[in-house]
Amino acid sequence: MNHDLRSRVAAEYDLSTADALWLTLFEQACRTEETIRQLEDLVASDGLLSPGSKGQTRIHPAVQELRAQRAAYARLLIQCGLDDHTTSRTARYRGRG
């Protein structure tokens, strides 16, 4: 069972009726979600800590990027009207209400 954003939204809504702006934001949210997954996998395989340029232990650089991607993802979900999971609000952002 696939739990990605595209699958969850497509299971509930007819994306063929979405307006162009909403689709653009939604596609960016889907790409951002995939980037988050990749960064999480990287940190999971490499560990939370990594060696710095002078041999010191530091937080993995992907952790900071993960924070930034999660913030961007949250903003995109809000812009798409998917933050509160209500049909009426999502439909409104898609030009259907």
Backbone bond lengths (Angstrom), bond angles and torsions (degrees), N, CA, C in turn:
res aa  C-N    CA-C-N  psi(-1)  N-CA   C-N-CA  omega(-1)  CA-C   N-CA-C  phi
1 M - - - 1.450 - - 1.523 109.43 -
2 N 1.325 116.70 128.22 1.454 121.86 -177.53 1.526 110.10 -91.93
3 H 1.319 116.01 130.04 1.458 120.12 -177.08 1.522 112.05 -114.40
4 D 1.338 117.77 21.14 1.455 118.45 179.71 1.526 110.18 -75.31
5 L 1.310 115.38 164.70 1.461 121.65 -176.19 1.525 111.66 -56.97
6 R 1.319 117.04 -46.91 1.462 120.40 -178.14 1.526 111.01 -57.82
7 S 1.318 117.49 -45.32 1.465 121.02 -179.45 1.518 111.90 -66.11
8 R 1.335 116.13 -42.34 1.469 119.56 -179.63 1.524 111.39 -63.30
9 V 1.325 117.11 -44.59 1.463 120.39 -178.08 1.529 110.41 -72.68
10 A 1.328 117.41 -42.25 1.468 120.33 -179.79 1.525 111.87 -62.94
11 A 1.317 117.14 -29.56 1.461 120.03 178.67 1.524 111.72 -70.38
12 E 1.328 116.16 -23.03 1.463 120.02 -175.95 1.526 114.00 -105.54
13 Y 1.340 117.14 -26.18 1.459 121.12 -173.42 1.525 111.75 -130.44
14 D 1.308 116.11 153.71 1.467 122.55 174.41 1.523 107.27 -87.66
15 L 1.323 116.86 101.01 1.453 121.10 -176.29 1.523 112.99 -69.92
16 S 1.319 117.81 -16.97 1.461 120.33 179.79 1.529 111.73 -68.04
17 T 1.317 117.96 -16.06 1.463 121.16 -179.74 1.527 112.61 -98.22
18 A 1.316 117.20 0.76 1.471 120.59 -177.58 1.516 110.93 -73.33
19 D 1.347 115.53 147.27 1.459 118.59 177.80 1.532 110.46 -77.94
20 A 1.324 116.14 164.09 1.469 122.59 -172.11 1.531 112.21 -61.69
21 L 1.318 118.55 -43.08 1.465 120.71 -179.75 1.519 110.51 -62.98
22 W 1.328 117.21 -45.81 1.460 120.44 179.72 1.524 110.03 -60.95
23 L 1.326 117.17 -43.84 1.465 120.41 -179.55 1.529 111.78 -62.88
24 T 1.324 116.78 -38.64 1.466 120.44 178.08 1.520 110.56 -62.62
25 L 1.319 117.22 -46.90 1.466 121.54 178.23 1.527 110.99 -64.31
26 F 1.314 116.26 -41.24 1.458 120.88 -179.85 1.524 111.18 -63.96
27 E 1.326 117.35 -43.75 1.469 120.86 178.04 1.527 110.77 -61.22
28 Q 1.329 116.47 -40.98 1.469 119.77 177.62 1.528 110.26 -64.39
29 A 1.320 117.38 -39.99 1.468 120.58 177.66 1.529 110.37 -62.54
30 C 1.318 117.23 -40.83 1.473 120.58 178.90 1.523 111.00 -64.55
31 R 1.335 117.50 -42.29 1.471 120.74 177.42 1.521 111.20 -65.14
32 T 1.323 116.05 -39.67 1.464 120.27 178.94 1.518 110.58 -64.99
33 E 1.321 117.04 -39.79 1.456 120.71 177.20 1.530 110.79 -60.10
34 E 1.323 116.81 -41.25 1.465 120.54 178.50 1.533 110.96 -65.95
35 T 1.317 117.42 -40.55 1.468 120.97 176.82 1.523 110.60 -60.60
36 I 1.317 116.26 -41.59 1.469 121.13 178.10 1.527 109.73 -60.45
37 R 1.326 117.18 -45.25 1.466 120.48 178.42 1.526 111.52 -59.34
38 Q 1.316 116.64 -44.03 1.461 121.18 179.91 1.529 111.49 -63.81
39 L 1.321 116.78 -42.58 1.466 120.16 178.01 1.524 111.30 -65.51
40 E 1.325 116.68 -40.82 1.463 120.04 177.23 1.524 110.77 -61.70
41 D 1.327 116.62 -41.46 1.470 120.78 178.02 1.527 110.78 -63.83
42 L 1.325 116.74 -40.57 1.457 121.22 179.35 1.525 111.32 -62.06
43 V 1.323 116.42 -47.24 1.464 120.59 178.91 1.523 110.45 -65.51
44 A 1.328 117.03 -38.14 1.466 120.24 178.95 1.526 110.99 -63.63
45 S 1.330 117.34 -38.12 1.463 119.17 -178.83 1.531 112.82 -81.57
46 D 1.340 116.80 -37.28 1.469 120.59 -177.44 1.525 113.25 -85.90
47 G 1.318 116.10 -25.72 1.454 120.71 -174.66 1.522 111.19 98.30
48 L 1.290 116.00 163.08 1.463 122.17 -176.50 1.530 111.88 -71.86
49 L 1.307 117.01 -27.23 1.465 121.24 -177.64 1.520 110.38 -109.47
50 S 1.327 115.85 151.25 1.462 121.32 176.91 1.523 108.61 -145.80
51 P 1.324 116.81 159.58 1.464 118.91 179.42 1.527 111.27 -75.23
52 G 1.316 116.20 139.03 1.457 121.34 176.00 1.515 110.22 -82.80
53 S 1.319 116.91 -179.31 1.457 121.82 -176.68 1.529 113.09 -65.19
54 K 1.325 116.23 -22.77 1.473 120.30 179.52 1.527 111.80 -107.30
55 G 1.332 115.94 18.27 1.447 120.61 177.86 1.520 114.67 84.61
56 Q 1.318 117.98 -2.05 1.462 120.86 178.76 1.530 110.15 -74.33
57 T 1.292 116.41 155.76 1.460 121.01 176.84 1.520 108.12 -84.90
58 R 1.316 114.79 133.97 1.460 119.69 178.70 1.524 109.65 -144.09
59 I 1.296 115.40 167.72 1.459 120.40 178.76 1.532 107.88 -66.90
60 H 1.307 116.79 142.95 1.465 121.98 179.88 1.534 108.66 -57.21
61 P 1.329 118.92 133.94 1.471 121.16 -179.92 1.530 113.53 -58.70
62 A 1.313 117.77 -26.01 1.459 120.38 -179.93 1.532 111.99 -68.68
63 V 1.326 116.72 -20.39 1.472 119.47 -179.34 1.526 110.41 -65.66
64 Q 1.328 116.84 -44.12 1.467 120.00 178.44 1.526 110.78 -63.96
65 E 1.322 116.64 -42.46 1.465 119.93 178.53 1.524 110.85 -65.72
66 L 1.318 116.89 -35.49 1.459 121.26 177.19 1.529 110.75 -61.31
67 R 1.330 116.01 -43.25 1.478 120.02 176.47 1.523 111.11 -59.10
68 A 1.324 116.30 -45.49 1.466 120.67 -178.84 1.532 111.12 -64.71
69 Q 1.324 117.08 -41.78 1.463 120.76 179.71 1.526 111.59 -66.49
70 R 1.316 116.61 -38.45 1.476 119.89 177.61 1.524 110.97 -64.71
71 A 1.320 117.65 -39.47 1.467 121.16 177.86 1.531 110.02 -64.88
72 A 1.329 116.57 -43.70 1.464 120.50 178.32 1.530 110.73 -63.25
73 Y 1.314 116.41 -41.00 1.469 121.85 178.91 1.532 110.51 -60.95
74 A 1.317 116.19 -44.85 1.472 120.13 179.15 1.525 110.66 -61.23
75 R 1.327 116.83 -43.08 1.471 120.16 178.64 1.526 111.24 -63.02
76 L 1.328 116.52 -42.14 1.464 119.95 179.46 1.533 111.65 -64.24
77 L 1.319 116.56 -40.05 1.473 119.35 177.79 1.523 110.75 -62.43
78 I 1.323 116.10 -40.95 1.468 120.11 177.94 1.521 109.92 -63.19
79 Q 1.336 117.09 -45.49 1.457 120.71 179.77 1.527 111.94 -62.36
80 C 1.305 117.09 -32.17 1.468 121.55 178.33 1.527 111.83 -80.89
81 G 1.311 116.55 -11.65 1.456 119.38 -177.27 1.507 112.80 79.60
82 L 1.319 116.57 20.39 1.464 120.98 -177.95 1.521 112.35 -99.74
83 D 1.309 116.97 3.67 1.461 119.82 -176.24 1.515 113.61 -72.56
84 D 1.331 117.71 -28.43 1.462 118.62 -177.59 1.524 112.64 -108.63
85 H 1.331 117.00 1.13 1.472 122.88 174.63 1.528 113.71 58.24
86 T 1.325 117.06 31.53 1.466 118.35 177.22 1.515 109.87 -104.56
87 T 1.297 116.26 135.99 1.452 122.02 -178.02 1.519 111.53 -59.76
88 S 1.330 118.40 -44.79 1.460 120.13 -175.41 1.518 111.79 -62.97
89 R 1.313 116.92 -41.54 1.459 118.87 -179.59 1.520 110.59 -69.53
90 T 1.305 118.43 -41.89 1.452 121.31 178.87 1.524 109.68 -63.49
91 A 1.307 117.20 -43.23 1.451 120.65 179.03 1.529 110.73 -61.52
92 R 1.323 117.85 -38.98 1.461 121.80 179.64 1.523 110.18 -62.27
93 Y 1.330 118.05 -44.21 1.443 120.69 -179.71 1.519 111.61 -67.82
94 R 1.286 117.74 -22.59 1.454 121.79 -179.41 1.520 110.86 -93.25
95 G 1.327 117.11 9.13 1.448 120.49 176.69 1.506 114.51 78.91
96 R 1.302 117.59 25.43 1.455 120.64 -176.83 1.518 113.11 -120.09
97 G 1.317 118.02 20.92 1.451 116.76 -178.10 1.482 114.36 -163.11
